[in-house]
Structures are given as structure tokens and as C-alpha cells.
Amino acid sequence: MFLPSEAQRASANGKSDYRLEEPPSSDSSPDTEGVSPELEKAGLLNKTKIAEGGRKLRKNWNPSWVVLVGNSLVFFKDPKSQNPDSWKPGNSRPESSVDLRGAQLQWADDLSSRKNVFKLRTITGNEFLLQSETESLIREWYRTIQNVIDRLVSLKHTHTHTHINIVLVNAFEKNIIYLKQKSFCPARAQTCSSVCLISDQVFGCGLELLCEREKSTVPQFVRKCTDAVERKGLETDGIYRVSGNLAVIQKLRFAVNHERLDLDDPQWEDIHVITGALKLFFRELPEPLVPYGFFQDIVETVKLSDYEEKVERLKHLVLSMPPPNHHTLRHMIQHLRRVMECSDSNRMTTQNIGIVFGPTLMRPENESGNMAINMVYQNQAVELLLSEYQQIFGAEQTASY
């Protein structure tokens, strides 16, 4: 879903809650293979935690800015110094979050002297009360959260089925490559089959190895995809947000790995298939485009309050990356700026691009922290790269590397 425009937030003056825009209608399937959480709803509610791990706690009501994103409910401290209508997650640090997988909701007016109260219980035994003086608002929150819980249950079964299909496609690819090796050199096939499966492919190949093989600092597949989008997809509503059919994306992936890709072929006419395959390419890198060793430094940089220092430190980090990572990141941010320039048509603003590409381009090596909180900083980092492109990368130019 899409964040509201500035005009929409301004028109909601006096309200403490807003619904986010619906995504564009499309015959394409949702981005079920993606890892980018969807931001669905945000608003000011009263919150108290009444149990932790099954142990009862004393009520302590506080206003909290609540953000429903992906499978999490994220709580931020009340932005007293800001206008709630212009507030967004990028302006504040998250206080805590709740995983909605397996969670339960129920109305709980009997648990508090306040009216319009419902209880959220997580699978780990934590319990929260959420309340608003406006009955219609709290009922909408209850309905929206319940819809997310129900959807997570159904997605669990859908993803299992999809994963099985992908495994079958991947196994088929590997068998084909192995049989080719075996027919060419039976003795060699036994000793190097696993090496050949990795080194001869594009998807799942390390970025440095792939660029070295192609004698380039930006993978050819990345160039082809971004060129195709800029030729025929910049005006497409929801570009990069909506994905094409997963089966077709896997078919394109197979073609890429076997050097038979022509993006002008009619079978790839759905631009969402191309963008979905490009996102899949970055997610399948053994190490993200932003190397693991840079992730925590970037998070700490994004947290800085001094804006100029923040930009300068991010510039230094980007320049310190290995050449293939630096040049490919520059190529992608330059491309996404062109997508952003058409936001009046495609609705992909800086913030929406950050939501999609934050977790796609960078992630921690060990997800020991909270995914929803990490996501906030990942999004902010991409937004900063987009907004301060010239300061961080230098003047925009057509890449020749």
C-alpha cells in the first residue's frame, strides 16, 4: 500500500489517524516472494501493556503513535512536538513492536474503566490494551488488525505451496546443468557439479564474482532491467511495488541463468515481471548489495540528528564499499531517482521507494534485532541516498562502467 500524499495529510487536519491509499489494481499477482513489509495504517492511540510472557503487569496508559506494517504493530512515542497529520516513521525512533503472527484480538471494555478498548494478545503471551475516545476509529483499527492476522494465517499456507513450486523449478535447473556437464565430461561432472551450479549462474552468484566474469562493475542483468523500465515502465502505476506473476518471474530467472534473455520478447511484456525479477536478483545475492559489514554503521549513521554529518558519513560509507557494490548501488539509486521523477503517474515517491528497496538492498547478517525496527532505518537510508544523490555519489551522469 502507498503512503498518503502531503496534500492528503494536510486535508486530514484535526484527525489523528489516516488510511493509506489502496495499491493500483492489476492482473499481476501480489509480491508474495518479496520481503518488503507493507505499511497499512498509522495513527495516535492510547496504549498500555498488561502482561508480558503471561505475567500480569500494572496498567500504565500512554499515548502512542501506532504503525501497522507488514506482520508487525510498531509503537512510537507520542510526537508531542509534531503535527500528527504530518508525522511519519522517518521522523522518530520506534519504541517497541508486536509480531501479529498467531496473535488474538478481543474487545475488552471490562478490563478498563475507559471505553472503546480492545486487547491484543501475542503468541508469546504479551498482552496490550489499545484505546481511542472515537468509537469509529478504534473499530476501524480492530477490523484492520484482524484482517492482517487473518491474512497472515492464509499466507502461511500459500507461501508453503509457492516455496514447493520454486524448489521444484530450481531443482529442474540444476539437473539440466548437471546433465550438460556429465555429457561433456563425465569424470569432471562428479567433482565440480556443485561449483559449476554456482559459478555459471547469474541469480545467487556473488556480486564480485559475477562482475569479474562479465568484466563490468554493474551486472548486465541489472542494466538490462533498469533500461527496460526506463524505456517502457516509468509511468506505470505502482512500478516496483506490484510484482508480476511469480511463475513467469521464475521462467525469466531460468532464461537469465542460461543466457537466453531478451527483455523485448513478448513473454516479458508485463513490466512488473521485469521489476519483480530484478528485486529477486538482489534478494538472492549471497551477500546484500550493501555488504553485511556496512549495515550497522549505516543504521547508526541514519540515527544521527545532525543532517549534514549524517549525509557526510553516509557518503564515506558508500565510497568505502567494494567497487562492484558501489557502482551497482549508484546505478540503482540513479535509476530509482528517474522512477521518483515520475511519481505523479506511478505514485512511487521517495518514501514509497524506500519502503520497497530498503530491505531489498540491505539487511543485517543475523536478524537478531526486530525486523520492523530495522526496516525503519533501512527505509530511511534509501530515502537519504535518493534525496542526497549528488552529495553522496557526485553529479548524476550516464554510467559507462
N, C-alpha and C positions, 0 to 999 in steps of 0.2 A: 504494500500500500504506500501511498505518497503523502508526504508531509504537506500541510496546508500552505498556501502561498502567503506572502506578507499581507496582501490585501485581505485574504480570508481571515487571518488572525486579527487584523485591525477591525474588521467588520464584526468580530465577536466581542467587542469591547464590553466589559462588565461581566463576562462569563468566565468561569474558572475551568472550563472543560471544552474540548473540541473533538469532533470525529475527523478522522483523516480521510482523504479522498480515496474513492474506490479505484483500483487499477483499471487500465483500459481493457475493454472486452476483447477477447481474442480466441481464435480457434486453437491456438497453441496451448500445450499443457503447461501447468504451473511449474515453477523452477524447483521441482522436487529433489533434484540432485544437488541443489545449492546449499551453502552453509550460511548464507546471509540472513539473519533474523529479520522478520517483518515488523516494522513499527506500526501498531494498530490504533493506539489510543493513549492520550495523556491528559492529565487533569489534576486538580487540587482536591484531596480528600483528607479526612481525619483518620488516623491510623493508630492502633495500639497492638502490641504483641502480648498475647495472654498465655502462651505456652511455648516451651522450647524442648523438643525431644520428648514430649509427653509430660514434662514438668510444668506445673502451673506457675504463671507469673502475675504480678500485680499490674492492674491496668495503668497505663500512662499515656493518655491521649496526646497526640501532637499532629499538627497539620503537616502533610507530606505531599510532595509532587510525585504522582504515581504515573509510571510509563509502562504500558503493556507492549512488550517487544518479543517477538518470536515465541519461545516457550517460557518466558520469564516475566514476572512483575517486578519492576525496578523502582526502588524508593529513593527520592532525593529530598534533602532538607528543604523546608518551605522557603522559596525565593522571596523573602520579605522585601528585599531592595529592588525587585524587578516587577514589571507588569506581567501578571500571569499569562496574558494573551500573547506576549512576545517571547515568553520563556521557551527554551529548548534544551535538550540534554547537554549540548555542547557548552552551555554556559555554567554548568555546575558539575560537581563530582557526586557519583552515586553513593548512597549511604548503605544500602543493602539490597538484596534481590531475593525473589522466591521462584523456585522451579515449579511450573504448573503441571508437569507430567505426573499423573496419578493423584492430583490434588482434588479436594472436595469443597463444594460451596453449600452454604445453607443460611437462610435468614435467621437472625439472632437478636431480635429486639428484646428477648427475655434475658439476654446476657448483659444488658446495659440499660441505664436509665435514659440514654439517648435514643432517638427514633431514627429509623432508616439505617439499620445496621445489618451487615451480613458477615458471616465468619468464613475465613479461608483456612483450610487445614491441608498441610502438605503431607507427602508420603513419608517424610521423616518425623512427623509428629509435631511440627511447629504450627501454631495457630495465631491468626491475626484477625482483628475486627476492623472493618472499613466502614466509614460513615459519612454521610453528607446531609445537610439540612434540606436539600432539594430532593424530593422523593423520585421525580422522573430521572434525575441524573444518576442516583445510586442504583436505580433499577436498570438503567442502560449499562452501567458498569458491570452489574451482576450478570446480565444477559451476554455481554461481550466476553467476559472472562469465562463463563460457562461454555460459550461457543468454542473458545480456544481449547479448553480442556477436552471437549468432545472431539474436536478436530485432531488433537494430538493422539487420542486413542485410535481413531481411524487411520491416521498417517502411519502409526506404528505397524499396522498390518500391510498398508500399501507399500511402505519402504522395504519391508521384508520381501515382498513379491518382486519389487523392482530390483533389489540387490541380487536376487537369484538370477534374474534375466541378464544383468550386467556381467555377473560372474560367468555365465554361460557364453556370452559374446567374447569376453576376454580369453576364456579357455579355448574357444574356437580359433581366435587369432594366434595364440601361442602354438597350437597344434599345427597350423598351417606353416608357420615359420620353422618349426622343428622338422616337419616333413621335408621342407625345401632343403634344409641343412643336411638332413640324412641322405637324401637322394644325391646331393652333390658330393658329400664326403662322409660316408657312414661312420668311419672311425672318429672323425673330428666332432661329429654331432654329439656323441656321448659326453665328451669332455667340455664342450663350450656352449651347449644348448642354452644354459641359463644366462651366460654372458651375452650371447647373440640376441636373446629376447629383449634385453635391456638396451644394449648399445645401438641396435638398428632401429629403434622406435623413436617417435617424437614425444608422444604422451608418456609421462612417467620418467623421462630421461632427465638427468641433471642439467641445469641451465648452462653451466660452463662447458660440459661435455658436448651438449647439443650445438652450442655456438662455435666451439672449436671444430666440430665435424663439418659445420656449414660454412666455416670461415667468415663468421659475422658476429657482431656483438648484440644483434637483435634477432631472435629466431624467425625464420622465414614464415612459419605458420602465423606468428603474431602479426607480422607485416601484412600478410595476405588478408587476414581477418579485419584488421583496422582499415585497410584500404577499401575493402568491400563495404564496410559500414559507412565510410565517408563518401563512397560513390552512390550508394543507394539506400542508406538507412538512417541518416541523421535526423530526418523529420519524423521518423516512426515513433508513435506514441508508446512510451514505456520501454524504449530501447535499452537493453541490458537488464531491465527489471523483469521482463517477461521472457521465458525461455521457450524454445521450440520443442517439438516432440522428442522425448528422451531417446526413443528407438532410432530416430533419424540422426540425432546427435551422435549416438554410438556408431552408426553407419559411417558418418563423416569422420569420426575418430579412426575407424578402421582404414578408411581411404588415406588419411594423413599418414598413418603408420606404414602404409605400403606405397607411398609416393605416387598416388594416383589422384591427387586433389586438384580440381578445377572449380573454384567457387562461382564461376559463371554458369556451371552446369545447372539445368532447370531443377534437378532434385534438391539443390540447396537454395532455392528461390526464397524460402522463408528466412528473412534476415535474423529472426530470433534463434534459428538453428545455429547460425554462424556465431552469434554472440554467446549463445549457451555453450558452444564448443570451446570458445576462447576462454571463458570462465573456468570450464572444466580443465583445460590445459594448465592454467595457473594452480588450480587446486590439486592437480596430480603431480606437480613438481615435488621431488623428494624433499627439497627444502624450499620454503616460500620465496617469492621474488625478493621480498625484504628478508635477508638471512636471519636465522634464529638469533644469532648473536647481537643483532641490532634492535630486536623487539623491545626489550626492557628500557634501553636508552631512549627509544622513540617515545614510549609511554611516559617516561619521566620528563622528556622534553615538552610533550603536549601539555603536561600538568603545570608548566611554568606560568606565572602570572604576567611576567614582563613579555609583551608580544614581540618586540624586536629581538630580545635574547632568544625567544622560542624559535623564531624564523632562522636566526643565525646558527643556532645549534643543530636544527634540522638540516640546514644546508651542509654543515660539516659532516653530519652522519651520512647523508646521501652521497657526498663526494668520496667518503671512505669506503663505500661498497665496492665489491669486485666489478671490473668493467662491464661484463655482461649484465649484471644486476642493475648497475647504474644506468646504462644506456637503454635497457629494456623498460625500466621504471620511467625514465624520461620520455621514451616513446609512448608509453601508455598514458601518462599524465597529459602529454601534449595532445594525444588523440581524445582523451576524455574532456579536455577543455573545448575542443571543437564540438563534442556532443553537448556540452553545457551551453555553448553559444546558441544552440537551437532549442533551449528549454521551453520557449513559448509554444513550440509544437510538440516536443517529445516529453515534456514535463520532468526531464532529468536535470534538476537543479544541483548546485554544489552539494547540498545536504543529501539529496537522494542518491547521487553518485557515491558519496562517502558511505552510505548505508550498504550499498551493493558491493563496493570494492574494498572496503576496509578489511573484512575477514578474508577476502579472496586474495589480496596481495600480501598480507602479513598475519602471522599468528604466533603464539608462544610455542616453544618446543614441547613443553609439558603443560597441559591445561590444568594446572594445579589451582589457579585462581577461579574467579567467577567469569563464565563466558560472556554474560550480558554486560558486566562491568568492563571487561577487556574490549568488547565491541564498541563501547562509547569512545574509548581512546583510539581504537583503530579507525573509526569513522572520522574523528577529529583530525588524525594525521593525514588522511587522504584529502580532507577538505582544505587543510593548510597547504598541502602540495599543489592543489588546484588553484587556490587563491593567490599564492605567492610563487607561482611557477618561475617567473623571470628572475626573482630574487634568489631562488634556490638553484635553478638549473642554468640560468643565463637567458639571453634573448631567445624567443621562440624562433625555430627555424625548421626547415625540412631536413629530417635526418638522412644522412648519407652513409652512415656506418652500417 
